[in-house]
Amino acid sequence: MSVRVRFAPSPTGPLHIGGVRTALYNYLFARKSGGSFILRIEDTDQSRYVKGAEQYITETLSWCGISPDESVGRGGDYGPYRQSERKHIYRNHITKLIGSGNAYYAFDTPAEIEEMRNRLITKGVATPQYDFHVRENMKNSLTMSAKEVSQRIGAGEHYVIRMLIPENEVVTVHDIIRGEVKVHTSHLDDKVLFKSDGMPTYHLANIVDDHLMKITHVIRGEEWLPSAPLHVLLYKAFGWDIPVFAHLPLILKPEGNGKLSKRDGDRLGFPVFPLDWKDPATGKVSAGFRESGYCKEAFVNFLALLGWHPESEQELFTMDELIEAFSLDRVGKAGARFDLEKAKWFNQQYLKSMPTEQLVEVFEENLKEHNIPAEPELIKRVVELVRDRIVFAVDLWDHAHYFFQPPDDYDAKVIKKRWKPGTGDHLLLVKTAWETLPQFSASALKQSTIDYIEKNMLHTGQVMNCLRLAVVGAAKGPDLFDIIETLGKEETIQRIKKAVLVIEEK
Ligand code: GLU
């Protein structure tokens, strides 16, 4: 039997990176085993439906290079792949469950359920629920005549259809990551499976679709583990084979305590969504990894390692290498701590191996935005000089703007620390020595500067730092003489004269 897995998000808002990781693990597992990866949209809860969320899911997967074999867009033999288009299927199946005595109609109003809860609480029940203890005392098809049930339905009364959880049984969930998880049915309530508006709840729709779509492995987030025993009982009630489960560990806050949330991202200044998301109700934009400057290869690589541990020490993986190395039995049970510095490190590694032309394109855009015309040769040279210093492609501007704009001001801290009486004169003399050099090259400039420092018994750091301050405006950048060679003679001379004038006049 060939492997078939699915990613089944609900379009209730932007996909959190935890959801993207679930999609990724499903995809890697499918590709590794030569199986199929299905994208199913679980949109039965219309009250939680958010406009644009489905498109966000599709766009995210496509950005990450996670391509479904079957989906709303691609079609497939087991469609439709949007649950709201499968309503008739769920209705047929719930009818079967009622027929076999595994489900029943319930007419209790919210007030009556509340009353039942309060009654149980006063009797000392800690977590009252609609289960075998109470179902015999409630308004449902177990306590009413068949005639009354059909009269109520005929009169258009609101109802729900509940699962009849068997009494006194132990349900076993086989989970690749967690082993055997056993739960006694006394802990389960008679969950609602269907509502009189014709809509199934998540549990029914999910199980029916996994069966009809021939899903072999259910790989999903840990938050669904408590639902798994009910799902096992549903498979049994229908008389179907049960898929293998794999409940993935949570992605934890950077501090390690609790699930990573949007609030953590806002608090610590990093994205928790793959792409920018504009809330259609408030218009508020939440940052995405893509727009924050992460390249998709780095994002996917980083996510893959949040919970899965490869056999080797290797950290950098292409998608093909991930497919090759991935296995569910190397996914840990414990939550995986989100580490922003590690995410940045991955991005930096990918930027290092990116072809210069790609970075040149980004930088050309930056220059255009700032209305700075520049020769392609110069742009390329500058990108080569600073590329190892950047974490994001968008950092190029911060790290290289001074090649195209003389400094407007000079870092006050550096002035205070390095600029001594007489520094200005020394800088002007160094500049004069440079002017006579046959070649304005980094090596000749460096030699000439060292000669001057030695002849005048000066402090190397002091002179070099002040020269850098004069040409860059701050204590940053690649090799000083590479910068000066790139700026050229005229520009360098101007900058040194200006710096001495501005700083010494202060
Ligand atoms: N629709 C559920 C969700 O939003 C799917 C859970 C599952 O994979 O079974 O995550």
Residues whose N, C-alpha, C, O or C-beta is under 5 A from the ligand:
A	BS01	LIG	A8 P9 S10 E42 R220
